Amino acid sequence: MNNIEVCQNRIISQDYPDPDVIRVDDTYYMVSTTMYYFPGAAILRSYNLVNWEIVSYVFEELDGTKEERLEDNKNLYGHGMWAPSFRYHNGKFYIAFVSHEQEDTHLFIADKVEGPWEHRMIKGYYHDCSLLFDEDSIFIVHGNMNIHLTELADDLSGPKNGGIDKIIIEDDPNRVRLGYEGSHFYKINNKYLITLIHCPTDGMRTESVFVSDRVDGEYIGKDVLSDDGGYLNQGIAQGGIVDTPDGKWYAILFQDSGAVGRIPSLMPIEWKDGFPVFGNDGKATRNFTVTDYRPDYKYESLINSSIAKKSLDNKQYIITPQWQWNHIPNKKLVEIKDERSIRVETGKLSVNPMHAINTLTHRTTYPSGSARISLDYSGLKIGDTAGLIVLIGQYAMAGVRRYKDGFHKVLIVSNHKHEGFGIGLNDYEEARIIIDEIIDNPDCKCNIEALTCFENMKDEVRFFIDDKEITKEAIKIEFKLDLFTGARIGMCIYSQKEIGGVAEFRVESILTNE
């Protein structure tokens, strides 16, 4: 074992919101919200709480709706798999979460985090839920503003007949912008403990804890962390707590960080009078130590320029875990040519790139980074656009569009007004064209690069085609609740006139400037 010095709270510089964390022996596992990206429910692994790698995803598909498949002008933006609960009990792993669009509750059970995962449903809709196995009983805590406690049947199929079902915690709607939610439910030292997030009208996101001697109350609570760690009034809150093999406690919470998304932060915990004390008496602690239980272990990077790897039987390519599809893909229209190359054919008409199927994405990284691809656009049909997209509600995309007079290099951005903070995206506007210049290149190939900057919420992107910048000035992108996720880099093709066009993409590099 070695000690690791931690000099900042951020342990991952990418968008992994709503984290829940558990420990099995010397291994920590974390699961996070993935919404409309597939495969879904990323599980990460660590032996020291600081370094993490993706070990698996829980599901390939979820409800199989038209929204999940981007059919009939429907989409799942801002919805989907949300705020999972992660538990280990009697040798089995349990993950529960709601599908926000369907308003149902999913349960996955496995003997190993690598799967296979058995899929069940819990009858009812349990917003931001958290499971607790308590001797011979099973409970689920859930809700917003009013926090509910529901006793579940032994098989977790739904509420237990005659079981406990009551409101145990209430927030004051006159004093908050965001009421209590993001429940995490524990039994520690024979006391029942619930951690929550809320946002007072005069403050930032704040972590709260409620404690009771009985599972059904009375719960006594208070705010335990109200601090931005020195980062632009962005509070650190909502997540799980976990103990180490040697009895120390830590929390993994998230911090809003602008367009890059919500970044996980590590916080030490002490205990005083039965309450956890987060950080330094309720303020973010930036310098502390953690124990590394496998100091020689080599983690797989969360950044990967390879989109695919060979399956265990070496018969086919499978997508590497650092990459996810925007919505459920139509794999009949996709050919993985090698570890870095993919061929995508269009199978529908799309008014803009947000409606395109088979866009393959990678998380962006704080504070800045770059992505570089090569594009073979010889197979485009008239009305097709292909290239590199920074995928967020206010998207930006650089690439090639085919017109009747030939191929043009284009820079396009969202033409949709993103007003307010409503959840969901109803963008049926054609993209706004900033650059549109004819190309004279018989090879029909080009390189496209995107440079992103998220430091101090600068939230800008610049594009280059064949090493020449085509952005006259950096394009501003912004995190809003329309998509509810951080910006992704993606390889995208969409058709506006006729389906069947083809683009071939090759990833040259995905880099971060941490």
N, C-alpha and C positions, 0 to 999 in steps of 0.2 A: 504494500500500500504506500501511496505517496500523497502528500498534500498539494493542492493546486491553489495558487493565489488568484482570487477573483478581484479584478479592479474595476469592473463595470457590471451592471445588473444584466445587460442583454447577453443571453447565451446563444441565441440564434438570430441572425440578421435578416430573416425572411418572415413572410406572413404565415404564422401558425397560431391562429386565434383560438380563444376559448379552451385552453389546454387543461387536460386532466392527467394526473400522473399517479402511478403506483410503483411499488417495489416488490419484486419477487427474489428473495435471497439477496445477492449482490447486484442485481440488475434492475434498472429503472426503465419503465415504459411510459410513453406519453402519447396521447391521442388528441387530435385537433379537428376543428371544423374545416370541411372542404367543400361544402355547399354543392355547386353545380359542376365541379370538376370530377372526372372519372378516370381511373378507379377512385373510390372514395374512402374517407376515414383513414388518413395516414397514421401509422403507428411508428413511433421513433424509439430508439433504444440508446441507453447510456449506462456507463459504469461509474460516472462521477458527477452527474447532473449538469455538467458544463458542455461536454462534447456529445453530439447526437448524430445518429444516422437513421435513415428510413429502413425499417426492417420488413414492413409489409403494408398492404392495404386490406381493409376488411371486406369490401365488396367491389365487384366490377360494375354492376348496375343496381338500381334500387327499386323504384316503383314502375319503371318502364313507361312513363307517360309521354304524351306528345311534347309536353314542356321539356322533359329531360332529353328528348331527341331533336329539339329545335324544329318540330314539324308544325305545319299550318300556321306559320307566323307566331308560334308560341315559344316561350323561353322560361328558364328557371332562374334567371339572374336575381340575386338577392334572396333566393330561397334554396330549398334542398336540405341536405344533411347539416344539422346545426347543434352545436354545444353538447358533445358527447359526455357520457358518464362511463368511467373505466373502473372495473373492479376485478379482483382475483379472490375466489372463494372456493374452498375444498377442491383445489387442483384444477379449476376451470377459470378461464377469462370471460368476462362479461362486458359488453359495450352496448349502452342504450342511448338513443337520441331520437329527436323528432325530425320528421320531414315537414318543413315549414309550409311547403306548397300544398301537400296532401292533408296536413293536420292529423297525422297519425304517428305512432311511436314504434320504432324498430328496436329489436333486441337481437344481438349476435353473440353466440357462445362458441368457445373453442378450447381445445386442450393445449394448444400452442398458439403464440401470437402470429406465427407464420400461417396459421390456418390448417385445414379448412374451417371456415366459420359457418355454423348452423344459423339460419335466419328464421326468426320468429317475430310475432307482433305482440305488443302489449296493448290490450284494449283500452282506448282512451288517448287523449292528447295531453302530454306532460311537458310543458314548455321548460327549457333549460333544466332538465331533470337530473337527479342524482340518486343512485341506488345505495341502500345500506342493508347488508346481511347482518342481522342481530339475533344470534343464537338460533331459535327455531322460527323467527319471523323475518319477513322481507318488507322493506319500506321504500317508497320513492317520494322525494321532496321535489317540488316543482312550482312554477308560477312566476308572475311578474306583479310587482306592487304588493299583492297578497300572496304569501308563500304557503302552499298547501302541503300537508302530510297525508299520504295515502298508503294504506297497508295493502300489499299485493298477495295474490294467491301463491301457494307453494311452487307452482309451475311458472310463475311470472306472466301468466296469460292475461291478467287484468286485476282489478280490485278484488280483494278478498271479501266474500259474503259476510256481512256483519263486522268487518274490520274497521280500523280507525280511518277516518276520512274527515279532515278538519283543517281550517286555517290556523297556522301556528305563529305566523309573523306578519305584521302589517306595516307598510310604509305610509307616510303622510303625503298624499298627492299635492298638497299645497306647498310643500317644502322641497320637492325634488323635480328635476327634469327627467330623470330616469329612476323608476322605482326599483326596489329590491328584485334582483333576478340573478341568474348564473349560480344556482345553488350547488354546493358541494357538501355532502353529508357524511359525518364520521361519528364513530364511537371511540373515544380516547379516554383512558383512565376512568372508565365507567361513567363518563359524561357524554352527552349527545351534543355535537358541535356542527353548526351550519355556517359556512362562509358564503358571502353574497357580495355582489357589486351594486352600487347605486350612485346617483349623481345629484348632489344637492343643487338647488337653483343658484346658489352663490359660490359653487366650487367645481372641482374636477371629478373625474371618476374616482370613486372611493371604495376601499375594501372594508366590509363589516363582518363581524362574527357574533353569532348568538349561541348561547350555551344553556343546557337544561340538565337536570338530574333524571328526567323522565323523557321517553321518546316523544310523548304527546304534549310536552310543555309543563310548566311555563318557561319560555325561552327569554333569557336576559341578554341584551346585545349592546354593542357599541361599535363605532368606527375604529379600525385598527391600523389603517394605512391611508393617508391622504397626502400624497407627494408625487411630484413629477420627475424626481431624480435629476432635476436641473434641465429638463427637456420640454420647454415651450408649453407649460401648463397642461401637459398630457399625462393624466393620472395613470398610475400602475395599479391594476386591479383585475379581478376575476381569474380564477384558476384553482388548481388543486394544491394540497399540501401532502408532504410525504416525510417519513422518517428514514434515517440511514441505519445500516446494520449496527453502528456504534451509538445509536440513540439520539442523534441530532435531528433537528427538524428544519425543513425548508419549504418555501412556497414557490410555485412556478405560476406567474400571473402574466397578463399581456399589457402592452402599452401601445396605444394608438400612435402611429408614427407617420401619418400622412399617406401619400399614394403608394408607398411600399407595403403598407398594410399594418397589421397588429403583431408586434414582435414580442416573443416570450422573454420574460425577465425572471431572474432567480433572486430570492430574498431569504435570508436566514430568519429563523423563528426561535424565540425563547418563550418560556411559559411563566406566567405570573398569576397567582390566585385563580387558576383554572382557565385563564384566557391566553391565547397565543399573542405574543407581542411581535409584530412584523417589523423587520429592519431594526433601526435604532430608535426605539420608542415611537414607532409610527411614522418614521421617515426612512426613505430608501437608503440602505447601506451599500456603499460602493466598494468597500475593501473588506474582504473576508476570505476564509479558506474553506475548501471542501476536500473530502477524502476521495482519492481515485483508487478504486478497488481492483482495477486491472490496468496498471500504468503502461504496460507494453502493448495494449490492444490498439490496433490501427483502424480508425473509423473511416467508413466510406463517405466521401464528401457529399454535402447537400447540394453541390453544384456539379453538373455533369454535362460535358459537351457531347457525350454519346447518347443518342436517343433510344438505342436498343442494344440488347445482348442476346446471345444464344440461350435457348431454353436448356433445362438440365439434360434432356435427351438429344440436344444439339440438332434438332430437326427444324426449328423455326426461331425467328427473332421475336422477342417480347420487349415491350417498352420498359425502359429503365425507370425506377421509382421516382426519380427527380422530375420526370415529365408526366403531365396529365393532359387528357383531352378536355377541351371546353365542351361540356355536355357529352352525352353518350355518342360515341362515334358510329359511323356506318363502315365497318371494317371491310366490306366488299369493295369499297372505293379506295382502299389504302393498300399500298405495297411497301413494306419495309425492305429496302434494297440492301442495306448493310448497316453497320453500327451507327452511322451518322447520316444516312440518306433515306429519304422517304418520298414516295410518289403518291400524289393525291389527285383524284378525279372528282369533279363536281357532280352532285346528284340532285341538286335543287337550285331554284333561282332564289337569290337573296338580295334584298334592297341595299344592304351594307354588310360589312364584315362581321358584325355582331350576330348575324343570323346564319353565318356559314358553318356547316358541319365539318368535322375532322380538322379543327384547328388544334395543333399540338402545342402545349404551353410549358413554360418553365418559370418558377418564381423569380422575381427580381430581388435584388439584394441591397441592403443598406451598407454604407452610405452612397455608393455609386457602383456602376458596373457597365459591362458591354456585352453585346451579342452580335455575332457575325455569322451570316449564312451565305451560301452561294445558291443561285436560283437559275434553273433551266426553264425558260418560259416559252419554248418553241411549241408546246402543246396547247397554249391558250387559244380559246375561241373568241370571236368578237364579243365584247361585253364582259370579258373575264378580267379580274384583277388578282394578282398574286404578289406576296411579299412578306415582310416582317412587320408584325403588329405589336404595339404596346397595348395590351388588352386591359381596359378599365372603362368605366362608363363614358368618359371623354377620351375615346381611343385615338391613337395616331398610328398611321401605317405608311410605310414606304415600299415601293415595288414597281411593278410593270402592269400596265393596262393595255389590252388590245382593242384598237379601233379598226374601222374599215381601211384607213390609210396606213396601218401598221402598228408597231408597238411604241408605247410612250412610257417614259419613266414618270411616276406620279408620287406625290406626297398628299395624303388625304387625312382628314381629321373628322371627328364627329360634328355633325351639323344639327344635333339635337340639343335643345335647351335643358340642362340638368339643373332644375331649380328646386330648392328645398332639400329635405333629407328623407324623402319617401323611399320605401323599400320596393325594389323591382324596376325593371327597365322596359319602357315601351318606346323604343327608338325605331321608327319606321321611316326615317328620313334618309335620303341618299347622302353619302359622305360629301363634305365640302372639299373641293380640290384646291390645294395651295400651289402645287407645282404640276405641270402637265407639259412634257417636252418629248418630241419624237426622238426615237432611238435609231441610229444607223449602225447596227451590229449584226452581221450575218450569223454569228455563232449563237445568238439568242440566249446568252448567258450573262449574268452579272453577279457582283457581290453586294450585299446589303449589310450595313452595320447600324446598330442603335446604341447610343451612349445615354445612360440614365444617371440622374443625380437626385438623390433624396435627402441629402444632408440638411439638417435643420429645416426639413419640410420644404426645401426648394422645389422639388417635384417637377423636374423638367426632363425632356428627352430631345436628343439631336439625332438626325439620320444622315447616313452617308451611302452613296451608291458608287461603286468602283472607286472608293477612297476620296470622292469629292462630296463635300457637305451639300445637301440639298435643303436643309433648313436654314432660312435666312436669319432666323432667331430661334432660340430654344422654344419648344412647344410645352406649354404648361398642362400638366395632368393633375387630377384631383381625386382624392378618396371621398366618396359619398356612399350613402346607404343604398343607392340604386343597385350596385353589384355587391356591396358589402364585403368585398375582398380586395386585397392588394393587387397592384399592377402585375401582369404577367407578360413575358415575352412569348410570342407565338408565331408559328409559320402558318400562313393563311392563304387560301384561294377561294374566291366566290364568283359566281356567274350571275349576270343580270339579263342576258339575252337568250342563252341556250346552254343546256347542261352538257356535260361530257368533256369539258376542257380539262387539261392536265397541267400540273406543275410538279417539278422535281426539285426538292429542297435538300441541301446538305448543310449540316451544322459545322461551321469551321471552329467556333470557340464560344464558350460562355464563361465570362470572367467577372470577378469581383475586385473592387478596389477597397478592401477593408483596411 
